[in-house]
Amino acid sequence: MIVCVCHRVSDRDIEREVRHGCASFEELQDELRVATACGRCRDCAQDTFDAARACRPTPVEALARAAARVIPIAAAAPLAA
């Protein structure tokens, strides 16, 4: 869905920026220029950004999930001889 007609920014564009680490709406505006022309899309763009951020874990959460998947070497099954 096109969110910003003035700069042809879609919801997928916004979601992609969030996946690549965009941390604030202002940063999103700098990258995509969304909601910087007429401003009529600002609420929709903000809602789309907020929803995408809600689905993406914070860096601390992502590190905690990654650490939980690590199996210590001592706990691994012994190798067959």
N, C-alpha and C positions, 0 to 999 in steps of 0.2 A: 504494500500500500504506500502510495506517495504521501508523505507527511508534510513536506515543505515544497510547495509548487514553485516558488520563486527560485530555489536552488536545486530543485529536483532531487530531494533527499527522501529515501524510503525508510520504512521501519527496519528493513534488513540492513541498510547502511548504518543506522544507529546501533543495531544489535552487533554488527561487525566491529564497530569502534569500541564498544564496551568489551567485547571478547579480546580485543587487542590492548586493553588496559586503560581506556578512557575513564577517568575517575570522577569527573565533574561535568555538569551541564555546560559550564563556561568553556571547558576544554573541548567539549563536543562542538560548540559553536565555533571555536577557533579552527577546528579541523574541517568541519562540513559546511560552515556558514549557515546552519539551520537556525531559523527564527531570528535572522539578523536583517532581513529586508522589511517586509510589511508587518511582520510579527503576528499575523493571524494564526500561525501554526504553533505558537509557543506552548500553549497548554498541551496539545497533542504530542508535540516533540518531547516535552518534559515528562509526560506520562509514559511515553514509549521508552525514554531513557531510564526512568525510575523502575519500570517493569523489567527491563533488561538487566539492570544492576541487581535487582532483587533475586534474579535467577542465577547470578554469577557469584561464586564465593569470594570473600575478601582474601587478600594474599595470606593472611594468618590462617584462615580456614583451609585454604588450598594446601599450605605447608603441613598442617595437622593431618589432613587426609592422606597426603603423600607419606608422611612419617608412619602412619598407622599401617600402610601397606608394606613397609620394609620388614623383612624377616631377618632377625639377627643370625649371623653365621653359626653361632653356638647352638641355636635352636633348630637349625636345619637338620634334616635326616642325614646320618652318616652315609658316605659314598660306599658303594659295594666294592669289595676288593677284587 
